Amino acid sequence: MKEFIYQIAKSIVDKRQVKKEAETKKWAENNLQWQAKKAFIKDVFIKKFIRDKEEEFKKATAPKYSVGQKVITNWFHGNNHWWGSVSSYQSHTPYKGPLVLKIEDVSIDSNFLEDILDNFQVNGKFDNLMLIEDHYSDFCEIVNKELLDRLTKILAGTISSATPVITWVYKIRVPKEEKVYWSYSWPEEFLFPLDSKASALSQKAWSKDQKARKNYAKADEAKKELDILLKELGKQTC
């Protein structure tokens, strides 16, 4: 009797184990297919879309600056959620304020667009796509719709990002400076033509800013001295 009960129990356990192994195998197969799909979208559809958009960008726009040209940093540009700020780019250098630079190289940067497309994928926008190259047009239709929706949200002020998804970028260096401070490129919006009105206004604003800071420091020091004198005076009148 005990042997019979044992065989029944063993049979139940074996069936559960077989079922568990089958489920594990199925999950592994599905996960492998999912990873392959993600890789295909990333390495085929997204890369092709970016290449196409870069070609469109090159045909539609021209870089503002050329190799050898001198420019000045747009110090008062403010912070950009993708690029950061000009002050952060200059923070590891001895140079503060608008800085004269020389263009060393010109190229296109589409990393922001790639990041947006990666986020579309993470958020499941491409889950229903068939993984054959003939369906690239379907991929483009989804992306263009999502990019239009994103632009609508920017214009409506519901998300704050006016950063171009593709832009010209520049390798730069400080003229007559042996040390190279930036191995990476600067976005076009971080620079002004050296002989432009914007450049002159920027340098004038920097001069006023420094003067204001000095006056503030003097006023703050005078206030501290005044507080000390008033405390001493208070002791004398007690």
C-alpha positions as CSV (number, residue, x, y, z in Angstrom):
1,M,0.0,0.0,0.0
2,K,2.8,2.4,0.9
3,E,4.6,1.6,-2.3
4,F,1.4,2.3,-4.3
5,I,0.9,5.7,-2.6
6,Y,4.6,6.5,-3.2
7,Q,4.3,5.7,-6.9
8,I,1.2,8.0,-7.2
9,A,3.0,10.9,-5.4
10,K,6.1,10.4,-7.5
11,S,4.0,10.4,-10.7
12,I,2.4,13.8,-9.6
13,V,5.8,15.3,-8.8
14,D,7.2,14.0,-12.1
15,K,4.4,15.5,-14.1
16,R,4.8,18.8,-12.3
17,Q,8.5,18.8,-13.0
18,V,7.9,18.0,-16.7
19,K,5.4,20.8,-16.9
20,K,7.7,23.2,-15.1
21,E,10.6,22.3,-17.5
22,A,8.3,22.8,-20.5
23,E,7.2,26.2,-19.2
24,T,10.9,27.2,-18.6
25,K,11.9,26.1,-22.1
26,K,9.0,28.0,-23.6
27,W,9.9,31.1,-21.6
28,A,13.5,30.8,-22.7
29,E,12.5,30.4,-26.4
30,N,10.1,33.4,-26.2
31,N,12.7,35.5,-24.4
32,L,15.3,34.6,-27.1
33,Q,12.8,35.6,-29.8
34,W,12.1,38.8,-28.0
35,Q,15.8,39.7,-27.7
36,A,16.3,38.8,-31.4
37,K,13.5,41.1,-32.3
38,K,14.9,44.0,-30.2
39,A,18.3,43.5,-31.8
40,F,16.8,43.4,-35.3
41,I,14.9,46.7,-34.8
42,K,17.9,48.3,-33.2
43,D,20.5,47.1,-35.8
44,V,18.4,47.3,-38.9
45,F,15.3,49.5,-38.7
46,I,16.6,52.2,-36.3
47,K,20.1,52.4,-37.9
48,K,18.6,52.7,-41.4
49,F,16.1,55.4,-40.2
50,I,18.9,57.4,-38.7
51,R,21.0,57.1,-41.9
52,D,18.1,58.3,-44.0
53,K,17.4,61.2,-41.7
54,E,21.1,62.2,-41.7
55,E,21.1,62.3,-45.5
56,E,17.9,64.4,-45.5
57,F,19.5,66.8,-42.9
58,K,22.7,67.2,-44.9
59,K,20.7,68.0,-48.0
60,A,18.4,70.5,-46.2
61,T,20.9,72.3,-44.1
62,A,24.5,73.6,-44.1
63,P,26.8,74.0,-41.1
64,K,27.1,77.6,-39.8
65,Y,30.8,77.2,-39.3
66,S,33.7,75.8,-41.2
67,V,37.1,74.3,-40.3
68,G,39.6,77.0,-39.3
69,Q,36.9,79.5,-38.5
70,K,37.0,81.3,-35.1
71,V,33.9,81.3,-33.0
72,I,33.0,82.3,-29.4
73,T,31.1,80.2,-26.9
74,N,27.5,81.1,-26.1
75,W,28.1,81.4,-22.4
76,F,24.6,82.6,-21.5
77,H,22.9,79.8,-23.5
78,G,21.5,78.2,-20.4
79,N,21.1,74.5,-19.6
80,N,19.9,72.0,-22.2
81,H,18.6,68.7,-20.8
82,W,20.5,66.8,-23.5
83,W,23.7,68.8,-24.0
84,G,24.0,70.4,-20.6
85,S,25.4,73.9,-20.5
86,V,28.3,75.9,-21.9
87,S,29.5,76.6,-18.4
88,S,29.6,72.8,-17.7
89,Y,31.7,72.3,-20.9
90,Q,34.2,74.9,-19.7
91,S,34.1,73.9,-16.0
92,H,37.2,71.8,-16.2
93,T,39.2,74.6,-18.0
94,P,40.7,77.8,-16.6
95,Y,38.4,79.7,-18.9
96,K,35.1,81.3,-17.8
97,G,32.8,83.4,-19.8
98,P,32.6,83.8,-23.6
99,L,35.7,82.0,-25.0
100,V,37.2,82.4,-28.5
101,L,37.7,79.0,-30.1
102,K,38.9,77.6,-33.4
103,I,36.9,75.0,-35.4
104,E,38.9,71.8,-36.0
105,D,36.2,69.5,-37.5
106,V,32.6,69.5,-38.6
107,S,30.2,66.5,-38.4
108,I,26.6,65.5,-37.8
109,D,25.3,64.3,-34.4
110,S,22.1,62.1,-34.3
111,N,22.6,60.6,-30.9
112,F,19.5,62.4,-29.5
113,L,17.4,60.9,-32.3
114,E,18.8,57.5,-31.6
115,D,17.9,57.9,-27.9
116,I,14.4,58.9,-28.8
117,L,14.0,55.8,-31.0
118,D,15.4,53.6,-28.3
119,N,12.8,55.0,-25.9
120,F,10.0,54.3,-28.4
121,Q,11.2,50.7,-28.5
122,V,11.4,50.4,-24.7
123,N,7.8,51.8,-24.5
124,G,6.6,49.1,-26.8
125,K,5.9,51.2,-29.9
126,F,7.3,48.5,-32.2
127,D,6.0,45.4,-30.5
128,N,3.6,44.5,-33.3
129,L,6.1,45.0,-36.2
130,M,6.9,42.0,-38.3
131,L,10.7,41.4,-38.5
132,I,11.3,41.5,-42.2
133,E,12.9,44.4,-44.1
134,D,9.8,44.8,-46.3
135,H,8.1,46.3,-43.2
136,Y,10.6,49.1,-42.8
137,S,7.9,51.5,-44.2
138,D,5.6,50.4,-41.3
139,F,8.4,51.2,-38.9
140,C,8.8,54.6,-40.5
141,E,5.1,55.3,-40.2
142,I,5.1,54.5,-36.5
143,V,8.2,56.6,-35.9
144,N,7.0,59.6,-37.8
145,K,3.7,59.5,-36.0
146,E,5.4,59.3,-32.6
147,L,7.8,62.2,-33.5
148,L,4.9,64.3,-34.6
149,D,3.1,63.6,-31.4
150,R,6.3,64.5,-29.5
151,L,6.6,67.8,-31.4
152,T,2.9,68.6,-30.6
153,K,3.7,68.1,-26.9
154,I,6.7,70.3,-27.1
155,L,4.7,73.1,-28.8
156,A,1.9,72.6,-26.2
157,G,4.4,73.0,-23.4
158,T,3.6,69.6,-21.9
159,I,7.2,68.5,-22.4
160,S,10.2,70.8,-22.4
161,S,12.6,69.9,-25.1
162,A,13.3,72.0,-28.2
163,T,16.6,70.2,-28.8
164,P,17.1,69.4,-32.5
165,V,17.1,65.6,-33.0
166,I,19.9,66.0,-35.5
167,T,22.4,68.8,-35.5
168,W,25.8,69.9,-36.7
169,V,28.5,69.6,-34.2
170,Y,32.1,70.8,-34.0
171,K,35.4,69.7,-32.7
172,I,37.1,72.8,-31.3
173,R,40.2,74.0,-29.4
174,V,41.5,77.2,-27.8
175,P,43.8,79.0,-30.4
176,K,47.5,78.9,-29.5
177,E,46.7,76.5,-26.6
178,E,48.6,73.3,-26.6
179,K,46.3,71.5,-24.3
180,V,43.2,70.0,-25.9
181,Y,40.3,70.4,-23.4
182,W,37.5,68.7,-25.4
183,S,37.8,65.3,-27.1
184,Y,34.1,65.5,-27.8
185,S,32.2,67.9,-30.1
186,W,30.1,71.0,-29.3
187,P,26.6,71.5,-30.7
188,E,26.0,74.4,-33.0
189,E,23.7,76.2,-30.6
190,F,26.6,76.5,-28.1
191,L,28.6,78.8,-30.5
192,F,28.4,82.3,-32.0
193,P,30.3,83.7,-35.0
194,L,33.2,85.7,-33.6
195,D,32.4,88.8,-35.6
196,S,28.6,88.7,-34.9
197,K,26.4,91.1,-33.0
198,A,25.5,88.2,-30.7
199,S,29.2,87.8,-29.9
200,A,29.6,91.4,-29.0
201,L,26.5,91.4,-26.9
202,S,27.6,88.2,-25.1
203,Q,31.0,89.7,-24.2
204,K,29.3,92.9,-23.0
205,A,26.9,90.9,-20.9
206,W,29.9,89.0,-19.4
207,S,31.6,92.3,-18.5
208,K,28.5,93.6,-16.8
209,D,28.0,90.3,-15.0
210,Q,31.5,90.4,-13.6
211,K,31.1,94.0,-12.5
212,A,27.8,93.2,-10.8
213,R,29.4,90.3,-9.0
214,K,32.2,92.5,-7.7
215,N,29.8,95.1,-6.5
216,Y,27.7,92.4,-4.8
217,A,30.8,91.1,-3.1
218,K,31.7,94.6,-1.9
219,A,28.1,95.2,-0.7
220,D,28.1,91.9,1.1
221,E,31.4,92.7,2.8
222,A,30.2,96.1,3.8
223,K,27.0,94.6,5.2
224,K,29.0,92.2,7.4
225,E,31.2,95.0,8.6
226,L,28.1,97.1,9.4
227,D,26.7,94.2,11.4
228,I,29.9,93.9,13.5
229,L,29.9,97.7,14.2
230,L,26.2,97.7,15.2
231,K,26.8,94.8,17.6
232,E,29.7,96.7,19.2
233,L,27.5,99.8,19.3
234,G,24.8,97.8,21.0
235,K,27.2,96.8,23.7
236,Q,28.2,100.4,24.3
237,T,24.6,101.5,24.8
238,C,23.6,98.7,27.3
